[in-house]
Amino acid sequence: MKCALVGKSIGYSYSKEIHEKMGLYGYDLCSVAPEDLSAFVASHLRGTMSASGDTQEQYAGINVTIPYKKTIMPLLDEVDELASAIGAVNTVYHRDGKLVGTNTDLYGFLYMLREAGIPLKGKKVLILGTGGACAMVRYACLKEGAASITIASRDPENAAVCQAHCCGYDALPADTQILINTTPAGTYPDVDACPVDLSDAAVLPALEGVADLIYNPAKTTLLLAAEARGIACAGGLSMLVAQAVAAKERFLEGMDAAQKSPDAPNSADTTDTDALIRSLISETAREKRNIVLIGMPGSGKSSLGRDIAKKLHMTFKDSDRIITDVTGRKPGEIIEQDGEAAFRKIESQVLANLAKEHGQVIATGGGVVERDENMRALAHNGYFILLTKKLHRLATKGRPLSKDPAALAALYARRKPLYEKWADLTVDNDRYYKDTLAYILRMLEK
């Protein structure tokens, strides 16, 4: 028996991997057009034969995402008290022959805030967006005792559904303490989109916490800006996993023992729920992140990157090699013939495309850190490993920016603070190669 995620456009979703990691059932991703939602529920959940007479895949339960968390409610036999109070359903399951809707997003959302240390009690909260996720967040704010709730809408006059004070994006309350994004702005592949520009410290100066329900990428542009201001942040992966674990319990109610996989453990056998959630978060984050190697030219990024990717069964990408393949010239040739600015422009385009994808080991050029746009792009999904090596051991041949010891020393002095600013892990590559590789692999397992 299978379960599924239903939404309008969900190719970006991690839900299939997360649910199937629990080993209890298969899980599909189903993109459904708005006009087909009713027919989908009838054929895939109620078992009604399609107009063509085809046999349809039957689901023991579904998760519901944008834009159907509200519109699916009239199609169900029953909506439980929690989902009714919230005004949105994200989980549908079978109980006593009926289709029942509930909301496990609330559990996931509160888990996310708790783990990030972002309180709602007594805080002035600003919610971005007016969809089904907004309804859940508003309910959470009321439940947790927020001091005030304001909802930002592109059309605040027509946002009465919010049942709360509304404002436009040009009039955000300056005293906002907690900002929560429920819009899809910034979701892969449009990772540069951002509902509110927090790069200016004068924007929402009282902010203490920022939560973004988006989980792909791991760090949205909104979160990166908040992080740069030293504001507590939470991304949506922990919410996604926690709500999936809660939804799993509902799905199992709709399966009898014969429908379950014979190898699947009983739900009651599952150990500590928090431990399961933490394990799934950690495993998913490791699988989806990019490992980005930074450091001076000749520090070993390409050779180590290739072997790290091989050991971890990841894709290896070398930005300098991609530039050579695209232009037909090596980076040094481009710099000598067209100037460094021309090369940096090409490099930034290549990195912006690489940064959007997942599960890669990326070896970067030595000067990648000198453009903040490069590092912000890579930071969406990146874990940065800085490789260091004594300057006299770095090769200078064929490198126009570090062609002699004096130029190399000046270049390193300029780049060193930038490398250190972004590094999640710093590794001395003056030791034996095998020892360096083994150390990096051990650290990546943590």
C-alpha positions in Angstrom: 0.0 0.0 0.0 1.2 3.5 -0.8 0.7 7.1 0.4 1.4 10.3 -1.5 2.0 14.0 -1.6 -0.5 16.0 -3.6 0.1 19.5 -4.8 0.2 21.6 -8.0 3.9 21.6 -8.7 6.0 19.4 -6.3 9.0 18.2 -8.2 11.2 20.0 -5.6 9.8 17.9 -2.7 11.8 15.7 -0.3 8.7 14.0 1.0 9.1 10.8 -0.9 12.6 10.1 0.5 11.6 11.0 4.0 8.5 8.8 4.2 10.2 5.9 2.5 13.2 6.1 4.9 10.7 5.1 7.6 10.3 1.8 5.8 6.5 1.4 6.3 5.0 2.1 2.9 5.8 3.4 -0.6 5.2 7.1 -1.3 4.4 9.0 -4.5 4.6 12.6 -5.6 1.4 13.6 -7.4 1.2 16.9 -9.2 -2.5 17.6 -9.7 -4.1 20.5 -11.6 -6.7 22.5 -9.6 -9.6 21.3 -11.8 -8.5 17.7 -11.3 -8.4 17.6 -7.5 -11.9 16.4 -6.9 -11.4 13.6 -9.4 -8.1 12.6 -7.8 -9.7 12.3 -4.4 -12.6 10.2 -5.8 -10.4 7.8 -7.8 -7.2 7.5 -5.7 -8.7 7.7 -2.2 -12.3 6.5 -2.6 -11.7 4.0 -5.3 -14.2 5.3 -7.9 -13.4 4.1 -11.4 -12.0 6.7 -13.7 -14.0 7.9 -16.7 -11.7 5.8 -19.0 -12.3 2.7 -16.9 -8.6 2.5 -15.9 -7.5 1.0 -12.6 -6.2 3.7 -10.4 -3.4 3.6 -7.7 -5.1 3.5 -4.3 -3.6 5.4 -1.5 -3.9 4.7 2.2 -3.4 8.4 2.8 -2.1 11.6 1.4 -0.2 14.7 2.4 -1.5 17.9 0.9 0.6 21.0 0.0 0.3 24.3 -1.9 -2.3 25.2 -3.0 -4.8 22.6 -1.8 -4.7 22.8 2.0 -8.0 24.7 2.1 -9.7 23.5 -1.1 -9.4 19.8 -0.2 -11.5 20.2 2.9 -15.0 20.1 1.3 -14.0 16.9 -0.5 -13.6 15.0 2.7 -16.1 13.2 4.9 -14.7 14.6 8.1 -12.2 17.3 9.2 -11.0 16.8 12.7 -11.2 19.5 15.4 -7.6 20.6 15.0 -7.8 21.1 11.2 -11.2 22.8 11.5 -9.8 25.2 14.1 -6.8 25.9 11.9 -8.8 26.1 8.7 -6.4 23.9 6.7 -5.7 20.2 6.1 -2.3 18.8 5.2 -2.9 15.1 6.0 -5.8 12.9 4.8 -6.3 9.3 6.0 -9.0 6.5 6.2 -10.8 5.9 9.4 -13.9 3.7 9.8 -14.6 3.9 6.1 -14.4 7.7 6.0 -11.8 10.1 4.6 -10.6 12.2 7.5 -8.5 15.4 7.3 -6.2 16.6 10.0 -3.2 18.9 10.3 0.2 17.6 11.3 1.9 20.9 10.1 1.2 22.4 13.5 3.3 19.7 15.2 6.1 20.1 12.7 6.1 23.9 12.9 6.2 24.0 16.7 9.0 21.4 16.6 11.0 23.6 14.2 10.7 26.7 16.4 11.5 24.8 19.6 14.7 23.3 18.1 15.8 26.7 16.8 15.1 28.4 20.1 12.5 30.8 18.6 9.6 31.6 21.1 6.2 32.9 20.1 4.9 33.6 23.6 4.7 37.4 24.3 6.2 38.2 20.9 5.0 40.5 18.1 4.7 38.2 15.1 4.6 39.0 11.4 3.4 36.3 9.0 4.2 36.6 5.3 1.5 35.1 3.1 -2.2 34.2 3.4 -2.5 30.5 2.3 -3.2 27.3 4.2 0.2 27.4 5.9 -0.5 30.9 7.1 -3.7 29.7 8.8 -1.7 27.0 10.7 1.0 29.5 11.7 -1.6 32.0 13.0 -3.2 29.2 15.0 0.2 28.3 16.5 0.7 32.0 17.4 -2.6 32.1 19.2 -2.0 28.8 20.9 1.5 29.8 22.1 0.4 33.3 23.4 1.9 35.7 20.9 1.5 39.3 21.9 0.2 40.3 18.5 -0.2 38.8 15.0 0.1 40.7 11.7 -0.3 39.1 8.3 1.4 40.6 5.3 -0.5 40.3 2.0 0.0 41.6 -1.5 -3.7 42.6 -1.3 -4.4 43.3 2.4 -7.9 44.7 1.7 -9.0 41.3 0.3 -7.3 39.2 3.0 -10.2 39.1 5.4 -9.7 35.3 5.4 -6.7 35.9 7.7 -9.0 37.0 10.5 -6.2 39.1 11.8 -4.6 42.5 11.4 -3.3 42.7 7.8 -0.7 45.0 6.2 0.9 45.5 2.8 4.5 44.6 2.2 5.3 48.4 2.0 4.0 48.9 5.6 5.5 46.1 7.7 5.4 46.8 11.4 8.8 48.1 12.5 8.4 46.5 16.0 8.1 43.0 14.6 10.1 40.5 16.7 9.4 37.2 15.0 9.1 36.9 11.2 7.6 33.8 9.6 7.5 33.2 5.9 4.7 31.0 4.6 5.0 32.1 0.9 6.8 30.0 -1.7 9.1 32.9 -2.6 12.6 31.6 -2.6 11.8 27.9 -3.3 13.9 26.0 -5.7 14.6 26.7 -8.5 13.9 30.4 -8.0 16.3 30.6 -5.0 17.1 34.2 -5.4 13.5 35.3 -4.8 12.9 36.9 -1.3 9.6 38.2 0.1 11.4 40.8 2.4 14.8 42.2 2.0 16.5 41.9 5.4 20.0 42.8 4.2 19.4 46.3 5.4 19.5 46.4 9.3 17.0 49.2 9.2 14.4 46.8 7.9 12.5 45.3 10.9 15.2 46.4 13.4 13.6 44.7 16.3 13.7 41.2 14.8 14.8 38.4 17.2 13.8 35.3 15.1 13.1 34.4 11.5 11.5 31.1 10.4 11.0 30.1 6.8 8.8 27.1 6.0 10.8 26.5 2.8 13.2 23.6 3.0 14.6 23.5 -0.6 17.0 25.3 -0.5 18.2 24.6 3.0 18.9 28.3 3.5 16.7 30.7 1.6 17.8 34.2 0.7 15.6 35.4 3.6 17.4 33.2 6.1 20.9 34.0 4.8 20.2 37.7 5.3 18.8 37.1 8.8 21.8 35.0 9.6 24.2 37.7 8.5 22.4 40.0 11.0 22.9 37.5 13.8 19.2 36.7 14.1 18.1 33.3 15.2 16.9 31.3 12.2 14.9 28.2 11.3 14.6 26.5 7.9 11.7 24.2 6.9 13.4 20.8 6.8 12.9 20.1 10.5 9.2 21.0 10.2 8.8 18.8 7.1 10.3 15.8 8.8 8.5 16.2 12.1 5.1 16.6 10.3 5.9 13.6 8.2 6.5 11.4 11.3 3.2 12.6 12.7 1.4 12.0 9.4 2.8 8.5 9.3 0.8 7.6 12.5 -2.4 8.7 10.8 -1.6 6.8 7.6 -1.1 3.6 9.5 -4.6 3.9 10.9 -5.8 3.4 7.3 -3.8 0.2 6.8 -4.5 -3.2 8.1 -1.8 -5.7 8.8 -2.2 -7.3 5.4 -1.6 -4.0 3.6 1.6 -3.2 5.3 4.9 -4.4 4.0 5.7 -7.8 5.7 9.1 -6.4 6.7 7.7 -3.2 8.1 8.0 -2.7 11.9 4.9 -1.9 13.8 4.4 1.7 14.6 4.3 0.8 18.3 7.8 -0.6 17.9 9.2 2.8 16.9 11.6 4.1 19.5 11.7 7.6 20.7 9.9 9.9 18.3 12.3 12.8 18.7 15.2 10.5 18.0 13.5 9.3 14.8 12.9 12.9 13.7 16.5 14.0 14.5 17.8 11.0 12.6 15.7 11.7 9.5 16.6 15.4 9.6 20.3 14.6 9.8 20.2 11.9 7.1 18.2 14.1 4.7 20.4 17.2 5.3 23.5 15.2 4.5 22.1 13.8 1.3 20.8 17.1 0.0 23.7 19.4 0.9 26.6 20.4 -1.3 30.1 20.0 0.0 31.9 23.1 -1.2 35.7 23.2 -1.1 37.3 26.6 -0.9 41.0 27.7 -0.5 44.0 29.0 -2.4 44.9 27.7 -5.8 46.9 24.5 -5.4 45.5 23.7 -2.0 44.1 20.4 -3.2 40.4 21.2 -3.8 40.1 19.2 -7.1 41.9 16.1 -6.1 40.3 15.8 -2.7 36.9 16.8 -4.0 37.0 14.0 -6.6 37.9 11.4 -3.9 35.4 12.7 -1.4 32.6 12.4 -4.1 33.7 8.9 -4.9 33.7 7.8 -1.3 30.3 9.4 -0.6 28.7 8.4 -3.9 28.1 12.0 -4.8 28.5 14.0 -8.0 31.8 15.9 -8.4 31.9 19.3 -10.0 35.0 21.4 -10.6 34.0 25.0 -11.4 37.3 25.8 -13.2 36.9 22.6 -15.4 33.3 23.6 -16.3 34.5 27.1 -17.2 37.2 25.5 -19.4 34.7 23.2 -21.1 32.2 26.1 -21.7 34.7 28.7 -23.0 37.4 26.5 -24.5 40.0 28.4 -22.4 41.5 27.7 -19.0 40.8 30.3 -16.2 44.4 31.6 -16.4 44.1 32.2 -20.1 40.8 34.1 -19.7 42.4 36.3 -17.0 45.4 37.1 -19.1 43.5 37.7 -22.3 40.3 39.4 -21.1 41.1 40.5 -17.5 40.0 39.2 -14.1 36.7 41.0 -14.2 35.6 39.1 -17.3 36.6 35.8 -15.7 34.8 36.5 -12.5 31.6 37.2 -14.4 31.8 33.8 -16.1 32.7 32.1 -12.8 29.7 33.7 -11.0 27.3 32.4 -13.7 28.7 28.9 -13.5 28.5 28.9 -9.7 24.9 30.2 -9.6 23.8 27.2 -11.6 25.8 24.7 -9.6 24.6 26.1 -6.3 20.9 25.4 -7.1 21.4 21.6 -7.3 22.0 19.1 -4.5 24.2 16.2 -3.5 27.4 17.6 -5.1 31.0 18.0 -4.1 32.1 21.3 -5.7 35.7 22.4 -6.1 35.8 26.1 -6.5 38.5 28.5 -7.8 40.7 30.2 -5.3 39.0 33.6 -5.8 35.4 32.5 -5.4 35.3 34.2 -2.0 36.0 37.7 -3.5 32.5 38.0 -4.8 29.9 37.9 -2.1 27.2 36.9 -4.6 29.1 33.6 -5.2 29.3 32.7 -1.6 25.6 33.6 -0.9 24.6 31.4 -3.9 26.7 28.5 -2.7 25.5 29.0 0.9 21.9 28.1 0.0 22.8 24.4 0.1 26.5 24.4 0.9 28.7 23.2 3.6 32.1 24.9 3.2 35.4 23.1 3.8 38.4 25.4 3.8 41.7 23.7 2.7 44.8 25.4 3.9 48.4 24.7 2.9 51.7 26.5 3.6 52.3 29.2 1.0 55.6 27.9 -0.2 53.9 24.6 -1.1 51.3 26.2 -3.4 51.9 26.0 -7.1 52.2 29.4 -9.0 52.9 28.2 -12.5 50.2 29.2 -15.0 48.4 31.3 -12.3 48.6 35.0 -13.4 47.2 36.3 -10.1 49.9 34.5 -8.0 52.8 34.2 -10.4 55.5 34.9 -7.8 55.9 34.6 -4.0 55.1 38.3 -3.4 52.0 38.3 -5.4 50.9 35.0 -3.8 51.4 36.4 -0.3 49.4 39.6 -1.1 46.6 37.5 -2.6 46.5 35.2 0.4 46.4 38.2 2.8 43.4 39.6 1.0 41.5 36.4 0.8 42.3 34.8 4.2 39.6 36.7 6.2 37.0 35.8 3.5 37.9 32.1 3.6 37.6 32.1 7.4 34.3 34.0 7.3 32.6 31.3 5.3 34.4 28.1 6.5 32.3 25.5 8.3 35.3 23.3 8.6 39.0 24.2 8.2 41.4 21.4 7.2 45.2 21.5 7.1 46.3 19.9 3.9 50.0 19.8 4.7 49.7 16.3 6.1 49.7 13.0 4.1 46.9 13.0 1.5 45.3 9.9 2.8 45.2 11.3 6.3 43.6 14.5 5.1 40.9 12.6 3.1 40.2 10.3 6.0 39.8 13.2 8.4 37.4 15.0 6.1 35.3 11.9 5.7 35.1 11.4 9.5 34.0 15.0 10.0 31.4 14.8 7.4 29.8 11.8 9.2 29.1 13.9 12.2 
